[in-house]
Amino acid sequence: MPLKTLFLNPPSFENFDGGAGSRWPATREIESYWYPVWLAYPAGMLEGSRLLDANPHHVSADQTIDIGKDYDFVVLFTSTPGFEGDVKLSGLMKKANPNLKVCFVGPHVTVSPDHALGHPEIDFIVRREFDYAVVEYANGKPLAEILGASFRGPDGKVVHNLDRPSIENLDALPHVVDVYKRDLDVTRYNVPFLEHPYVALYTTRGCPAQCTFCLWPQTHSGHAWRKRSSDDIAAEMVKAKAYWPKVKEFFFDDDTFNIQKARTVELCSKLKPLGLTWSCTSRVTTDFETLKAMKDAGCRLLIVGFESGDAQILKNIKKGATLERARQFVKDCKKLGLVIHGDFILGLPGETRETIRRTIDFAKELNVETIQVSVAHAYPGTEFYDYVRDNNFIINNQEKDMVDIGGHQVAHVQYPGLPADYTMEMVHKFYDEYYFRPKVWVPIVMGSLFKTEDRKRLFKEAKEFLTLRKSRIKAVREARAKQAAREAETAKV
């Protein structure tokens, strides 16, 4: 029998989406949770294992420690904002269960394995894709023989085993929906722009795009694009439909669902007979014919990273897209009746007050159904991080100060002429200008007017958003007051 293994997405800040599936781990403007897809794969390979996604299921640290007493081995998916807290939790779990072995996985420990292993609360880490490595350990394979593992040797020095090649045969992996059915409550997962309840899974791994800020391909899954067969995906969807007849939407949570036209059309031909409603991520380079095939197969919504309304910034971040292509993409989607959730980022290389204004105006011109506005986060291991570090643009060299005490994003990158507090201020002004327009909010309100569940959900989300908006405005004012006080003291000297 293998070690009894707990796969853990740990408790953290209130409503913190630690990830395993999200671009940037953080507490969202509105309570949102993505599925811990990465942990689900190895959890499906080990008899007697459990996948515990603490925050969505409101499992506290004390409860997690108590649960850990029944296990031999914990695989904890950590994040940069949550790392210090995760280390403390690991220490408490090991104190309560002295025989417990703890492995940390995820981008943070991949980039900084030596730093991670400086903490005795961590027994070893696995770099990049960890599926087979942790399963091998649970089945008794010595650490020294496990590719991708880093650990402390008998002399206390850190040992880095050779890298593990990326997994090529994705069809050989278990179906994550089997693990969801066993261990998770799907009603606990909510994303404002997706129908509720929803279920998420991957159809590919890796992303060939070169976006300088994106965490996952640069630190975890790599740029090599690997795809599941359309038959395997369809088979998992049939299972999911049987497991949860009342699920309203399925989401393909990978950045490259429609990167290859022939493959997308083939997959759509397998999905169409199933009669499912589904959504996915998309790039603006997707052409009309591919979008039509997706719509005909049941696609409802696309998450699209527009990022900026400034052409030079798009070049700076190697987005591989143009403003004109984005405009045409939106026109095509509207013609087909596809809903768009647009993502925008403030604070990318080349950002100024003028480019922020251009981005806000561009978003209003596109006029997609919903948006998300993020602060640019420079995660270690990304090209963006190297750029801001080398140019001393990280405030006080505090890479860890990416979130506030509540886990919400804060600006930790500051350019000459663009103070961090201004960038934060423009996030909520962006939202204000975009949503406080009748042609945006009226359809949202009217769409939920006659649906009790949607109406309750909209009220809750509006309340959460306005509460955070108020706290952000207060934080900006306090930051400016502190800066003014420091300048006054300097002037006296």
C-alpha positions in Angstrom: 0.0 0.0 0.0 1.2 3.5 -0.8 1.7 6.2 1.9 -1.7 7.6 2.9 -1.5 10.9 1.1 -3.3 14.3 1.5 -3.1 16.6 -1.4 -3.6 20.1 0.1 -4.6 23.5 -1.3 -4.0 25.1 2.1 -6.2 27.5 4.1 -4.9 31.1 3.7 -6.2 34.6 3.6 -10.0 34.7 3.8 -11.5 33.9 0.3 -7.9 33.5 -1.1 -7.8 31.6 -4.4 -4.4 29.9 -3.9 -4.6 28.6 -7.3 -3.3 25.6 -8.8 -5.4 27.0 -11.7 -5.5 30.7 -11.5 -3.0 33.1 -13.2 -2.2 35.0 -10.1 -3.0 33.7 -6.6 -4.9 36.3 -4.8 -8.2 37.2 -3.1 -10.4 38.4 -5.8 -12.6 41.6 -5.9 -15.5 39.2 -5.7 -15.2 35.8 -3.9 -14.0 33.4 -6.6 -12.5 29.9 -6.6 -10.9 27.9 -9.4 -10.5 24.2 -9.1 -7.2 22.7 -7.8 -6.8 20.9 -11.1 -3.0 20.2 -10.7 -3.5 18.4 -7.4 -6.3 16.3 -8.8 -4.2 14.4 -11.2 -1.9 12.7 -8.7 -4.7 12.4 -6.3 -6.4 10.2 -8.8 -3.4 7.9 -9.0 -3.1 7.0 -5.3 -5.4 4.6 -3.5 -6.5 6.1 -0.2 -5.6 9.6 -1.0 -7.7 12.8 -0.4 -7.7 16.1 -2.1 -8.5 18.9 0.4 -9.2 22.3 -1.1 -9.4 24.2 2.2 -10.6 27.8 1.4 -13.7 27.0 -0.8 -14.8 24.4 1.7 -14.2 26.7 4.7 -11.7 24.3 6.3 -9.7 26.2 8.9 -6.0 25.8 9.8 -6.9 24.0 13.0 -9.2 21.6 11.1 -6.5 21.0 8.5 -4.0 20.2 11.2 -6.4 17.7 12.7 -7.1 16.1 9.3 -3.4 15.8 8.8 -3.0 13.5 11.8 -4.6 10.7 9.7 -2.0 10.9 6.9 1.6 9.8 6.2 2.4 12.3 3.5 1.2 15.8 2.5 1.6 17.4 -0.9 1.0 21.1 -0.4 0.5 23.4 -3.4 2.0 26.8 -2.3 2.1 30.3 -3.8 4.4 33.3 -3.4 1.9 35.4 -1.4 1.0 32.4 0.8 4.3 30.7 1.2 5.3 32.0 4.7 1.9 31.0 6.1 2.1 27.6 4.4 5.4 26.9 6.0 4.0 27.7 9.4 1.0 25.4 8.7 3.4 22.6 7.7 5.3 23.0 10.9 2.1 22.7 13.0 1.0 19.7 11.0 4.3 18.0 11.6 4.2 18.8 15.3 0.8 17.2 15.6 1.9 14.2 13.5 5.7 13.8 14.0 5.9 11.0 11.3 4.3 13.2 8.6 6.4 13.9 5.5 5.6 17.2 3.7 6.4 18.1 0.0 5.8 21.5 -1.4 4.9 22.0 -5.1 4.1 24.9 -7.3 5.8 27.7 -9.1 7.2 29.4 -6.0 9.3 26.4 -4.9 10.3 25.6 -8.5 11.9 29.0 -8.8 13.5 29.1 -5.3 14.1 25.5 -4.2 17.1 26.3 -2.1 15.2 29.0 -0.2 12.3 26.6 0.3 14.5 23.9 1.7 16.0 26.3 4.1 12.8 25.7 6.1 12.9 22.5 8.1 9.1 22.3 8.0 9.5 21.1 4.3 10.9 17.7 3.7 11.4 18.0 0.0 10.0 19.9 -3.0 9.2 18.9 -6.6 10.0 21.3 -9.4 7.5 22.0 -12.3 5.1 19.2 -13.1 4.9 16.9 -10.0 2.3 14.3 -10.9 4.4 11.2 -11.2 7.1 12.3 -8.8 4.9 12.5 -5.7 3.2 9.3 -6.7 6.6 7.6 -6.9 7.5 8.8 -3.4 4.2 7.6 -2.0 4.9 4.2 -3.5 8.3 4.0 -1.8 10.8 5.2 -4.4 13.9 6.8 -2.8 14.1 10.5 -3.1 17.5 10.3 -4.8 15.9 8.4 -7.7 12.9 10.7 -8.3 13.4 13.1 -11.2 12.5 16.7 -10.5 12.9 16.4 -6.7 15.0 18.7 -4.5 15.8 17.7 -0.9 18.4 17.9 1.9 21.0 15.2 1.7 22.5 13.4 4.7 25.1 16.2 5.1 22.4 18.8 5.1 23.3 20.2 1.7 20.5 20.6 -0.8 20.4 18.1 -3.6 18.7 18.8 -7.0 17.9 15.7 -9.0 17.8 16.0 -12.8 14.7 17.7 -14.2 11.8 15.5 -15.1 10.7 15.7 -18.7 7.3 17.2 -19.4 4.5 14.7 -19.5 3.7 13.9 -23.2 0.9 11.4 -22.9 -1.8 13.4 -21.2 -4.4 10.7 -21.9 -2.6 8.4 -19.5 -3.5 10.7 -16.6 -6.6 10.1 -14.6 -9.8 12.1 -15.2 -9.9 14.9 -12.6 -13.7 14.8 -12.5 -13.4 11.4 -10.7 -11.4 13.1 -7.9 -13.8 16.1 -7.8 -16.7 13.7 -7.4 -14.9 11.9 -4.6 -13.5 14.8 -2.6 -15.0 18.2 -3.6 -18.3 19.9 -3.4 -18.8 21.6 -6.8 -21.3 24.0 -5.4 -18.5 25.7 -3.4 -16.8 26.9 -6.6 -17.9 30.3 -7.9 -16.6 32.6 -10.6 -18.8 35.6 -11.2 -18.9 35.5 -15.0 -19.4 31.7 -15.2 -22.8 30.0 -14.6 -23.1 28.4 -11.2 -22.4 25.7 -10.4 -19.6 25.1 -12.9 -16.9 22.4 -13.3 -13.4 23.1 -14.7 -10.8 20.8 -16.3 -7.8 21.0 -18.7 -7.6 19.9 -22.3 -3.9 20.8 -22.8 -0.7 21.6 -20.9 1.9 24.2 -21.7 1.6 27.4 -23.7 3.8 28.5 -26.6 2.9 32.1 -26.1 5.8 34.3 -24.7 3.8 36.8 -22.5 6.5 38.1 -20.2 4.3 38.4 -17.1 2.5 35.0 -17.2 3.5 32.8 -14.3 2.6 29.3 -15.4 4.4 28.5 -18.7 7.6 30.2 -17.4 7.7 28.4 -14.1 5.5 25.3 -14.1 4.0 23.8 -17.2 6.5 25.1 -19.8 6.0 26.4 -23.3 5.8 23.0 -25.0 2.2 22.5 -26.0 0.8 19.1 -25.3 -2.8 18.1 -25.9 -5.2 15.5 -24.8 -7.1 13.5 -27.5 -10.5 14.8 -28.4 -11.9 11.3 -27.5 -10.4 11.4 -24.0 -11.8 14.9 -23.4 -15.3 13.9 -24.6 -15.2 10.8 -22.4 -14.5 12.9 -19.4 -17.3 15.3 -20.3 -19.7 12.4 -20.5 -18.7 11.3 -17.0 -19.0 14.9 -15.7 -22.5 15.3 -17.1 -23.5 12.0 -15.4 -22.0 13.0 -12.1 -23.6 16.4 -11.9 -26.7 16.7 -14.1 -27.5 20.1 -12.6 -24.1 21.7 -13.4 -24.8 24.6 -15.7 -21.5 25.1 -17.3 -18.1 23.4 -18.0 -15.0 25.4 -18.3 -11.8 24.4 -20.1 -9.2 26.1 -17.9 -6.2 26.2 -20.1 -4.7 29.1 -22.2 -4.4 27.1 -25.4 -7.8 25.5 -26.0 -8.2 27.0 -29.5 -4.6 27.7 -30.5 -4.7 25.2 -33.3 -7.7 25.4 -35.7 -7.9 21.8 -36.9 -7.6 20.5 -33.4 -10.3 22.8 -32.1 -12.7 21.9 -34.9 -12.1 18.2 -34.3 -12.8 18.6 -30.5 -15.9 20.7 -31.2 -17.2 17.8 -33.3 -17.0 15.5 -30.3 -18.5 18.0 -27.9 -21.5 19.1 -30.0 -23.5 15.8 -29.7 -23.2 16.0 -25.9 -25.4 19.1 -25.7 -23.3 20.8 -23.1 -22.8 24.5 -22.3 -19.1 25.3 -21.9 -16.6 28.1 -21.9 -12.9 28.5 -22.3 -9.9 30.9 -22.5 -9.1 32.3 -25.9 -6.5 34.5 -27.7 -7.6 37.3 -29.9 -5.9 35.6 -32.8 -8.7 33.0 -33.1 -10.4 33.4 -36.4 -14.1 33.6 -37.2 -14.5 30.0 -38.5 -13.0 28.5 -35.4 -15.1 30.7 -33.2 -18.2 29.6 -35.1 -17.3 25.9 -34.7 -17.0 26.6 -30.9 -20.3 28.4 -30.8 -22.1 25.6 -32.7 -20.7 23.1 -30.2 -22.1 24.8 -27.2 -19.5 27.4 -26.3 -21.0 30.3 -24.3 -18.2 32.5 -23.1 -14.5 33.3 -23.7 -12.0 34.6 -21.2 -9.7 36.9 -23.2 -6.5 38.6 -22.1 -6.5 42.0 -23.9 -4.1 43.3 -21.2 -3.5 46.8 -22.6 -4.9 49.3 -25.0 -1.4 50.6 -25.9 0.3 49.0 -28.9 3.8 49.5 -27.5 3.0 47.8 -24.2 1.6 44.8 -26.1 5.0 44.6 -27.9 6.9 45.1 -24.6 5.2 42.1 -23.0 5.4 39.9 -26.2 1.7 39.5 -26.4 1.7 38.5 -30.0 -1.4 40.4 -30.7 -2.5 43.8 -32.0 -5.2 46.3 -31.1 -6.8 45.9 -34.5 -6.9 42.1 -34.2 -8.5 42.5 -30.8 -11.2 44.8 -32.3 -11.9 42.3 -35.1 -12.1 39.4 -32.6 -14.7 41.2 -30.5 -16.7 42.0 -33.6 -16.6 38.3 -34.6 -17.7 37.2 -31.2 -20.6 39.6 -31.0 -21.7 38.5 -34.5 -21.8 34.9 -33.3 -23.4 35.7 -29.9 -20.3 34.6 -27.9 -19.9 36.4 -24.5 -16.5 37.8 -23.6 -14.9 38.3 -20.2 -12.0 40.7 -20.8 -8.8 40.8 -18.7 -6.8 43.9 -18.4 -3.6 44.6 -16.5 -2.3 48.0 -15.2 1.4 48.4 -14.5 3.1 46.5 -17.3 6.5 47.6 -18.7 6.1 51.0 -20.5 3.0 52.0 -18.4 2.3 55.7 -17.9 -0.6 57.8 -16.9 -1.4 58.2 -20.6 -1.2 54.5 -21.5 -3.6 53.7 -18.6 -6.1 56.2 -20.0 -5.7 54.6 -23.5 -6.4 51.1 -21.9 -9.5 52.3 -20.2 -10.8 54.0 -23.4 -9.9 50.9 -25.4 -11.9 48.6 -23.0 -14.9 50.9 -23.2 -14.6 50.8 -27.0 -14.6 47.0 -27.1 -17.5 47.0 -24.7 -17.3 43.3 -23.7 -19.8 41.9 -21.3 -17.6 41.7 -18.2 -14.0 42.7 -17.3 -11.4 42.1 -14.7 -8.7 44.6 -14.0 -5.5 43.4 -12.3 -2.4 45.0 -11.0 0.8 43.7 -12.7 2.5 41.2 -10.5 6.2 40.5 -11.1 6.5 36.8 -10.0 10.0 35.4 -9.6 10.9 33.2 -12.5 9.2 35.4 -15.1 10.8 37.7 -17.7 8.7 40.5 -16.2 10.3 40.0 -12.8 13.8 40.0 -14.2 13.0 43.3 -16.0 11.6 45.2 -12.9 14.3 43.7 -10.6 17.2 44.7 -12.9 15.7 48.2 -13.2 15.0 48.7 -9.5 11.2 49.1 -10.1 10.1 46.8 -7.3 9.2 49.0 -4.3 11.8 48.7 -1.6 12.9 45.3 -3.2 9.9 43.7 -1.5 9.0 41.0 -3.9 6.7 39.4 -1.3 4.5 42.5 -0.9 2.1 41.6 -3.6 -1.0 41.4 -1.5 -2.4 43.3 1.5 -3.3 41.7 4.8 -6.5 40.4 3.2 -4.7 38.8 0.3 -5.9 41.3 -2.3 -3.6 42.5 -5.0 -1.5 45.6 -4.3 1.0 47.4 -6.7 4.5 46.4 -5.8 6.0 47.7 -9.1 6.6 51.5 -9.5 8.0 53.3 -12.6 9.4 56.8 -12.8 6.4 59.2 -13.1 3.9 56.4 -12.2 3.6 56.0 -8.4 2.2 52.7 -7.2 -0.6 54.4 -5.4 -1.7 56.0 -8.7 -1.8 52.5 -10.4 -4.0 51.2 -7.5 -6.2 54.2 -7.7 -6.8 53.7 -11.4 -7.8 50.1 -10.9 -11.0 51.1 -9.2 -11.5 54.1 -11.5 -11.2 51.7 -14.4 -14.0 49.6 -12.9 -16.1 52.7 -12.2 -15.8 54.1 -15.7 -16.6 50.8 -17.2 -19.4 49.4 -15.2 -21.2 52.6 -14.2 -22.5 53.0 -17.8 -26.2 52.0 -18.5 -25.3 50.0 -21.5 -23.2 47.7 -19.3 -25.0 47.5 -16.0 -28.6 47.5 -17.4 -28.2 44.2 -19.3 -26.5 42.6 -16.2 -29.3 43.6 -13.9 -32.1 42.8 -16.4 -30.5 39.4 -17.0 -30.8 38.5 -13.4 -34.2 40.2 -12.7 -36.4 37.1 -13.1 -33.9 34.5 -11.8 -33.9 34.3 -8.0 -30.5 32.6 -7.7 -28.9 35.0 -10.2 -30.4 38.0 -8.4 -29.1 36.9 -5.0 -25.7 36.2 -6.5 -25.5 39.6 -8.2 -26.5 41.4 -5.0 -23.8 39.5 -3.0 -21.1 40.2 -5.7 -22.0 43.9 -5.9 -21.8 44.2 -2.1 -18.3 42.5 -2.0 -17.0 44.6 -4.9 -18.2 47.9 -3.4 -16.7 47.0 0.0 -13.3 46.3 -1.5 -13.5 49.4 -3.6 -14.0 51.5 -0.5 -11.0 49.8 1.3 -8.8 50.4 -1.8 -9.7 54.0 -1.9 -8.9 54.3 1.8 -5.5 52.5 1.3 -4.5 54.9 -1.5 -5.3 57.9 0.7 -3.3 56.4 3.6 -0.3 55.7 1.3 -0.3 59.2 0.0 -0.6 60.7 3.5 2.4 58.6 4.6 4.4 59.6 1.6 3.6 63.3 2.2 4.7 62.9 5.9 8.0 61.3 4.8 8.7 64.1 2.3 7.9 66.7 5.0 10.4 65.1 7.4 13.0 65.0 4.6 12.5 68.7 3.9 13.1 69.5 7.5 16.5 67.8 7.4 
